[in-house]
Amino acid sequence: MARTKVNKRKKGNHTADNMLQAIRHYRQGWSIRKAAKEYNVCYPTLQRYIKKNVNVSTSDLHKQRLTPNYDVNKIFTNEQEKSLTEYIKECALKFYGLSTKDVRSLAYQMATINNIKTPDSWNREKMAGLEWLRSYRSRNLDLSLKKPESCSLARATAFNKDTVKMFFDNLKNIMERHPSFGNGCRIYNLDETATTTVQKPLKVIAPKGRQNICKITSGEKGTLVTTCAIVCASGQALPPALVFPRKNLKDYMMTGAPIGSLGLANPSGWMNAELFIEVMKHFIKHTSASSENPALLIMDNHESHLSIEALDMAKRSGETILTLHPHTTSKMQPLDVGLIGPFKAYYNSAVDSWLMRNPGKQMTIYNIAECVGYAYAKSMTPVNITSAFKKCGIFPFDADVFSEIDFMPSAVTDRDQPETSSAKLMAAPSEQLNDRKNLVSPSSDITCAHSPILFEENPSEDVGGNNTGIRSAESPSLLESTTPEHIMALFEAQNSQSPSSIMHEVLKDTGDRAFKSPKEFMLPLKSGPRAGRRKPRKLGKSMIATDTPEKNQIAEERKKTRDKKSAASAIKRPILQDKNFEEPRKKKKAKKVVIPSDPETSEEENFEVIDLSESDISGREDEDEDLDADNLPMVNENFRELERKPKCNDYVLVSFNTKKIKIYYAAVITEVLNSETYVASFMRLIVKEDMKCKYYMPLEPDFAEVNITDIKMILPLPKINGTKTRNSTYVFPLRMSPKLNLR
């Protein structure tokens, strides 16, 4: 609920001038009540100030404080709150912003470390109160509560001074080679964006009291159509290229697209190296690029853009390709900076309008070109295009367009490579360091779950000097200002106490020292030193891709990738084996299959084991398929009584009665519980053709108890087919009536 009500104070709302005039008139002979009524001052308040300033002359009254001092109830002074505000701003600009709980916890830590008196609720909750936070925000209007956008670590750290300088150096080199690029008419930017059949709905007007307000979309997940946009620094937009998720392109797919647009087809809907060659031809056609009329194309370094065929085509047509550093396009690519956002907004609006005009219909990829045409014309305006190029510093050329604030997120990971000498010193054992290492631990009263760690042990940085093995912030920390001898004395005097009590004594002893700001006692936002052991993966960079050295390097990398893939797919042989040696073909092993003999014989003689190869088994399967169904006995619903009781390993036909129909299953008896109850393992029907049924046994046996009344007949022994890599199938030499509902 919003806090919009402002309570009007009845006392203490007078001004210093009114109080001054009231005291003067009182000294001139007025009564207290008359002076208070005349100048709108509370009677007891005026009486108190008269007694307070009885010894002050009338001429010196203006030097006295004549209004209430409510600042005495503030926990932090203005300077202390200013240091807290600066730290909060720094964390936000480095993309490590603090939530409301983090700020409350940080305020409690700052008050505890500096021995500032706090309310009891702070000590109970280990953080500042909500009322303090509201008052703090009202006193610092330059802070606001915002929902941050997610940003990957790679994107935050890739945009640094080195990568930006490399790009602008390459751009400056190109503009020096071709002075015709100076007017911006031959500088272009290319990028792809996703246009799907499912839009992001816009906000709608809805009745109050209803929280679940929805907007119709064409589906849960849309179908992708890639739109490739090309713009010029002079304010012109070239017709886009659309990649449809189809094998072949049809003319009606491009209905409503901007005039001159290029239509392409790819089953995935993504841009690839083969399609990008067609995009390059489209670009050369509309820009008339040639050796006499060169052009500069700026784009990202995706592998589909840097195929050797595309680079050769660009170089023959007088086109220079400049790539951006990976993960920097959100700030250095004009299309991403100022054009894709408006394009997506207009596209979503166009899809919403289409759904309103066609209620009950789903939008398909055949309607996307129409929406792209509307959004492209609305967003790719000369004002937007020129502003986007200017904001990136590309045209007009401005290498200093980005300030220090823009590089603050990358400062977290800015560190040097480890040196050998430092590594040796860090690896050297130190008994004194180990003794002091476990001396002091963070107090549970200071470090909270919602805030960063207050202190951190980092003996790796103690490479010399009189360090104590405890790292703090950039400026001298709390523990650095306390000598090791004093800490040791505290430890020996209170060796029976907990570490939190020791920390409390340390904080109490340093209470008279200078104020500790959050930058001094909080862990600095800085990554640790580089390991230097593992060779990092080679990262991309900004480059002039059409230059011969760069193009040759790309060709070499592509060749290495192809060779690695071909080597992985090749058949491996032993190292010492002769190249011309051919392995003898392995003979197919014979498989022992249990084939039942005459069912009338005794249990000891009714099975015989024969050896069959896989070809023999497949031949038996073919033979089973060629059996004449007319010569097999027919099984229908007129079952006779069982001639004998089932035994183990007997195949039976079991019936189950449902509300309307009977279902029949084939099963094998695995256990005889008693004369009326059996345990059977049920089989599954594969196919029923020409009244012949083929079953298989599931991998997980399906056991169930069966009553003898549900067993309709004892089946003859089946013919078993199968191999090592294929489940065995069972074919019973019977014809099943179509009226039987077999499962």
N, C-alpha and C positions, 0 to 999 in steps of 0.2 A: 504494500500500500504506500502511495507517495506521501511524503511528509511536506505538504504544502501549507499547513496551518502555521501561522506565526503568532505566538503568544505575546500580547502587548503587556509590557511591564508597567506596573503602577508605581513602583518605587525605583529610584535611581535612574530615571530617564531625563533628568534635567541636564542642561548644558552648563559649561563652566562660566559663560558670560551671565546667565540668569542667576547663578549662585553668587557671583561677584557683585552684581547690582543689588541683590537682596541684602547681603551683608553690609554694603555701604549705606543703604537706606536705613537699616537697623541702627547703625552707629550715628546716623543723623537724627534719630528720634522716633523712627517708626517702631511699631510693635512687631514682634516676630510673626504673629498670625497675619497681620496686614501685608508685610513684605512677602511672606510665603504665598499668599493669595494673589498678589499683584504680579509676581514673576513665576507663577506656576511651579513652585517648589514645595515639596512635602514639608509639613510643619516640623515633625521630629528631626528630619534630615537637616533642615536649616538650623535648628537649635543645636544639633551636634556639631556642625561646621563652625558655628559662632564660638562654641566653647573650645573647639580645636584650635582656632586661630585668634584667640583672645590676646595673645602677646604679639601678634603680627600687626604692623602698621597698615593703614589703609592703602598707602602707596605701594606696599610690597605684597598685597593680596594676590595680584595677578601672577606672582611667581609660585604660589602654592597650588597644589593639586586640589581642585574643587569638584571633581567627579569621581565616582567609584572606580576602583582599580580591580576589575574582574580578572586581570591576567594572573593574579596570585594563585588562582585555582588551576592554571594551566600546568600540565605535567612537564612539557618541554618549552624551552624558550624559543623565540623566533629564529635565532641562529641555529639551534639544535634541530628544529623542524626543517630549516632550509637544507641542512646537510642530509637529512632523511629524504627530502624531496629530490635532491640531486642524485642520490643513489638509486632511487626508484626510477627516475628518468633514464639513467645510464643502463640499468638492467633492461628496460623496455626497448631502448634503441639498439641493444645488442641481441635482441630477440630472446631474452631470458626474463621476460616480464614477471612481476610478482602479482599474485592474486590477492584478494582482500584478506584471506587468512595469512598469507605470507607477510603482508604489510603489518598486520596486527602482531604476529609473532616477532617480526623484526623490531617493532616498537618496544615490545616487552624486553627483548634482548638488550637493546640500547639503554633502556632505563635500568636494567639490572646491572649491567657492566659499569655504568657511570654512577651507581648508588643514588638514583633518583627515586624519590618517594612515589609509590604507585598505590592505587586502590587495592583492597583485598581481593576483589574479583579478578584482577590481573594475575595475582599469585596463584589463585585457584585454577584458573583456566590456562595459565602459562602463555597468555597472549593478551593484547589490549582489547578493550571492550568495543562494542559496536557503536556506542554513542561517541566515543573518542574518534573512531574512524569517520563518522559522519561530520563531526565538527572539524576534523583535520582536512577533509575534502572541501568543506565550505570555506576554510581559510586559504586553501591552495587551489584556486579555480583553474590553474593551468594543468591540473591533473584531472583525468576523466576515466571512467570505467568503460573499457572497450573489449569487444570480442576479437581476439587476434586471428589472423589467417595463418593456416599451417604453412610452414616453410621448411623444406628438407635441409639437413645439415650441409649437403653438397651445394645447394643453391646459395645458402647463407655464406659459406666460406669461399666459394669460387669467385664471387664478385669482390675482388681486392685490387689494390693499386697496381700490382704487377700485371694482372690480366688486362685491366683497362688500359694501362700504358702500352701494352703490346698491341692491342687492337688499334689504338689511335696512331701508333707509330706506323703500322701497316697501311692505315688509311691515308696518312700523310705522305707516305712513300708513293702510293698509287696516284694521289692527286698531283704530286710533283712530276710523275711520269706523263700524266695526261692533263694538261692545264684546262682542257675542255670540260673536265668534271667540276670545275670551280663554280659554275653557275647552277649546279644541281639538276640540270635537265637530263643528265645521263646517269644518275645514281638511282638504283632501284633496290627494293627489298622484297624478298620472297619468303613465304612461310605457309604451312598447312594448319588447318584447324578442323575440328570435328563438327559436322552438322548431322544430327540424328533425327529420327522420327519422333522421339520423345523429348519434349521441350521442358525447360525449367519454368513453371508457371509464375506469372506476375502476381503481385498483390491484388486482392479484390476487396470490395466493400461488402461487409457481411453484418448480420444482426448481432448485437451484443448478447452475451450469455452462451454463445455457441463456440466452443474451443476447437472442435474438429470440423474445419471448413476445408473442403477438397476442391480440386480443379481437375477436369478430365484430361488425361493424356492418352496417347494411342497404345500404350503398353507399359509393362513394367521396365523393360529394357529396350532401348531403341536400336534400330539398324543404322550402322555407320555409313555415311557418305563423306569422304574427305574433300574439303574445299581448299584449293591452293590459290592464295591471293598474292598479287604482285602490284606494288605501288611505286611511284616515282617521287623523288624529293621535290619536284616542281609542283606537285599537287594533283597529278593525274593517276588514275587507277586503270591498270590493264585488265582486260576480261579474264575472269578466273578460270581455273581448271577444276573439274569435278570428277572424282574417282568413285564409280558406283560398284557395289558388291555383286557384280555379275561377271559371267564368263565373256559375254559379248555385249557390246553397247547397241542400244536401240535409239532411234531418233526421238521417240516420244519421251524418253527419259529427260531430255534437255528442254522440255517445254517450259517457258517462262524464265529461263536462265538469261543473264545479261548477254547482250548482242556480242557475238564473236567469242563466246566461251568455248572452252575445249572440254569435250566429254571423253572420259576414259573408263575402262572396266578392269576390275581385278576382283577375284573371288572373295578376298578378305576385306576389300574396301580401303586398303591402305596404299600409300604411295610406295613404289619400289624403284629400283634402278632402271628397269626397262621402261616404265611409264615416265620416269623423269626425263628421259631422252626426248619423249614427245613434248613434255613441258618446255624443254630448252628450245625445241623447234618453234613452239608457240611463242616463246619470249622473243626469239630472234625475228620472227615474222612481224610482231607488233612494234618492236623497237628499231627495226632496220639496222641492227648492229652489224658492223663490218670493220675491216681494218682501218678504213678511212673515217668511220663513224663509231668509235669504240663506246662501250657501255660498262658500267660497274654494277655488279649484282652482289648484294650482301645477304647472306643467309646462314643458317646454322650448319654445323658440320656433321649432320646425320649421314650414315653410310649410303643411303639411297641417293644423296645429292652429290657424292664424290666418286661416282663410277668413272673409270678411265675413258669410256666412250663419251660421257657427258663433258668431261674436262677437255678432251680433244676437240669436240664440236665447239665448245666455248672459245677455245684458243684460236681455232681457224676463223671464227666469225668476229674476232677482235673484242671478245668479251672477257672482262677480268672478274674473277670470282674471289670475294673476300669472305672468309668464314668467321663466325663469332666463337668466342671461347665457350666450352660447354657450361651449362647452368647459369649463363649470364644474359639470356635472351629477354628475361622479364624486365631488365633495365636498359639494355643496349640495342634491342631490336625495335624499330618503329612500329611494326605491326602489333607486337605484343604490348608495347607501352601505351599506345593511344588509339588503336583501330580495332583489334579483335574484340575488346570489351563492348564498344558500341555495336559492332556487328552482331555479336551474340544476343544483345538486348533486343535489337530490331528483329533478329531471326526468331527469338522466342515469341515476340509480339505477333509476328506473321503466322506462326504455327497456331497460336491461340485464336487468331482471327479465322484461320482456315477451319479449325474445329467448330467455331461458332457458326460458320456458314454451312457446315456439313455435319449437323448433329447426328450421332449414332454411327458415324463412319470413322474408320481408322485411317490415319495418315500413313502412306507408304513412301518408298523411295522415289516413286514417280511424281510425287508432289513436292519434293525437296527443292528442285531447281527453281520452282516458282517462288518459294519463300526466300531462297538465296538471292534471287534477283531483286526482290524488294529490299532485303536487308543490305545488300551490297551497294545499292544506289543511295540509301539513306546514310550509311556510315562512312563510306569511302569518299568523303567530300574534300575539296582542296584545303579547307581550313583545318580539318582533322589531320590530314596527311602532313601538311607543312609543320603543324605544331608537334606531331610525333617525331619527325626528323630533327626538329630543333631541340626537343627535350632530351634526345639521345646524344646530342652534340655532333651528329654526323653532318648535317647541313642546316645552317652555317656551321663550319668546322669550329668546334670548341672542345679542346682536350681537357679543359678544367671545368667541365659542366657539373661534375660530381663533387660534393663537399666531403669533409671528414666524417660527417654524420652518416653518409651513405656507406662508408667503409667500416663502420663500427662493428657490425656483425662478424666480419672476417677477422677483426683484431683478436677474437677469442682463440683462434688457431694459429696466429702468427708467432712462430718460434723458429729458432735456428737449429741447424743440424748438430747432433752431439759431436763433441771433439774427443779425440782419443785420450788426451790428458784428463779431461773431466771424467771420462768413463773410468779411468784408473783410480782417480781419487774417490769416486763414488763407490767403487768396488772395494776399497780398502776398509777393513774392519776398524771400528773405533769403540773401545770399551766404554769410554766416557759417554759417547753418544748413545750406546745401548742402555747405559745406566739411567740416563736422563730421558730416554725415549718413552719409557712407561711411567714416568714420574707423575705427570698431570694428565688427566683425561677430561674430556668435555663434561661439563656439569649437566645433569639431567634437567636442572631448573632453567638452563639457558637454551639448550638445543632442543628444538621442537620438531615434530614430524612434518610440519608444513614449511619449514625453512631450510636453507642450506646449512651445511656443517659449519660450526663456529670456528673450530681449530682443526688442523690436519697435520698429521705427522708425515714429514717428507724428508727423511735423512738423505735422499739422493741429491738434494740441493746444497747440503752442507759440505762444500768442497774446500773450505778454508775458513780461517778466522775463528772467533769464539762463539760460533753458533751453538744453540742449545738443542737442535734437532726438531724444533717445532716451527712450522712455517705459518706465517700470518699473511696479512694483506700487503699491498704495495708499500705503505708507510709503516713506521714502527708500530708493532702490535702491543697488546696488553702484556703478553708473556715476555716480549723482548725488553720491555721497560722494567721488568722484575729480574733481579740478578739470580743466577743459579744457586748461590749460597743461601739467599733468603728462602727460595723454594725448598731447598734441602732442609733448612732449619724447621720450616713449617711441617715438612713431611716427618721428620724425626720426632717433633713435639706431638704430632697427632697421628702416629702410625696406626693407632687403633680405630681411626675414623675412616669413613668412606671417601672415595675420590671426590665426590660432590662437596663434602665438607671442606676438603683441602682447597678446591677451587673457590669456594665461598670466602675462605680466608685470604686467598690471593686477590680476589676482587675487592674485598674490604680494605686490604692494605693499600691498594692503588686508587682508592676513592678520592684522595686529595689531589690526584694528578690531573693533567689536562683532560678535557672532554674527548671521548673516543667516538668518532663518527662511524657509521656503518662501513665505510670504505676501509677503515683501519682494523676492525675486528671480524669482518666477514671474509669468507674464502673468496679470493679474487676470481673473476670470470676469465680464467686462462687455462688452456689445455696444458697437459704435462709435456715434458721433453720428448722429442722423437726417439723411437727405439733405435733406429739405425741398423737393425740386424737384417730385416727382410727387405728385399728389393721391391719397391712399390710398383704397382701396375702403371704403365705408361699412359698418361692422360692426354686428352686432346688439347688443342690450343688454337688460338686465332692465327690464320695463315692466309697467304695469297695462293690459293689452290692451283691457279693456272700457271704459276711460275714453274719452270722446268725442274728445279731441285725438289720442290714440294710435290709435284706431280709424280716424279720418279719414286719418291719415298712412299707415296700412296700406292703406286703400282707394286712396289716391293712388299709392302704389308699385305696387300690383297693376295699376292702370290704365296706368301708364307701361310696365310690362312687357308688357301686352297690346298697347299701341300700337306698341311696338318690334317685337314679333313680326309684327304685321300689316303694318307698314311694310317689314319685310324680305321678306315673302312677296309684296308687291305688285309689279306689273310696272313697271320703271323706264322713264322716257322722258327725252329730252333736256330740259335746263332751259329753253331758249328755245322749245321746241315748244309750239304751241297745245294747250290741254286738249282741245278738240273735234276735233283732228286725228286721223284714223285712218290707220294705215299701210296701204298697198296690200298685198294678199296677194302673196307671192312665187310666181311660176310655177315649177312643177317643171321642173327642167332635164332636157333630153334626155340620154340616156346612150348612148354608142357601144358597141355590143356586136358582137363578131365572130361572125358566123353562118356556119357552113360551108355551102358549096354542094355541088355534085355531087362525091362522092369520087373519081370516075373521071377528073376533069380533072387538068390539070397542077398543079404546086405553085404556080405563079404565079397560077392562076385559081381555086383551090379555096376561097378565102375572099372574102367580101364584107362590107363594113362598112355597117351601116344604123343610123339613129337611132331609139332607142326611149325613150319616157318611162317613168316608174316604173309608171304605170297599165298601159302596154302589156306591161311585163315581168310584172307580177302577172297580167295576163290570159293571157300565155303559160304561166305556171305553172298557172293553172286549167285551161288547155287541155291541158297535159301530164297533169294528174290525170284528165281525162275521156277520155284515149286508150283505145281498146278493146284490151284485152290479147289478145283472141282473134286479132287480125289481125297480131300481132307474131311473129317467128320464135322458136322454142324452143331453148334452150341446155341440153344435158345433159352427162353425163360422157363421152359418145362423141365426143371431139374429133377432127377431121380434121387432116391435116398442113397446115402453113401454106402458103398459096399463094404468098406472097412473104415476104421478110425485113422485119422492122419497120424503120421510119425514125423520125427525130426527129418529135415531136409526135403520134405514133401512140398510140392508147389500146389497151392490151393487157390480157388476163386472165392472171395469173401464179399458179402453184400452188406451195405449199410442203408438203413431206411431213413429218409428225410420226411418232411411233411407231405411232399407231393410225389417224389420220385425215389427210385432205388438206384444206388450207385454201386458198381462192382469194381473191386481191386484185385490184382494178382499179388500173391504174397508167398513167402517161403516160411515154413514152420521151423523155428529155431529152438523152441523148448516146449516140453509137455508138462504143464503144471499139475493137471489131474485128468481124469477121463472126459471132462467136459470143457476144460479151459486150456488154451494154448497161447504161446507167445509167438507172434509172426512179425517178420520184417517185410514191409510193404514195398512194392516196386512201382515205378512210374511208367505210364504209357507214352511212347515216343510218337508213333504213327499207327494209323489204322487204314490199310489199303487192301482192297479186294477181300475184305473180311478177315485179313491176316493182321495180327497185332504184334508189335515189336515193343519190348519193354527194356528198361535199364534200371540198375540198382543205384539209388542216390548215394553220394559220397558220405553223407551223414545218415546212418541207418535210421529208418522210421519204424520203431518197435511199438507194438500195442498188443494188449490182451484180446483174444478172440474166443467167443463161445462157439461150441460145435454146431449150434443151430444156425449161425451166420455163415458157416462154410457150406457152399452150395455144391462144390465138386472138387475132386482131386485132379489137378491138371497133369497131363503127361509131361515127361521130362523135356525141357526146351533145348533148342540148338543154341549154343553159346558162341558168339562171335566177338572179336576184339583184339587189340594190340597193346603194346606197352604204353603208347601215348594216347590211347583211346579207351573209353569205358566199354566194358563188355555189354553186349546186347543179347536179349533173350527172345527167341521166336518160338512160340508154341505151335506144334503141328495141328492146329485146329482152325475152324472157321467160326468166327463170332457173328452172331446175328446183329444186324443194324439196330434192333430194338434194345439191345443191351447198352446201358449207359456206362461205358468203361472209362476209367480214370487211370 
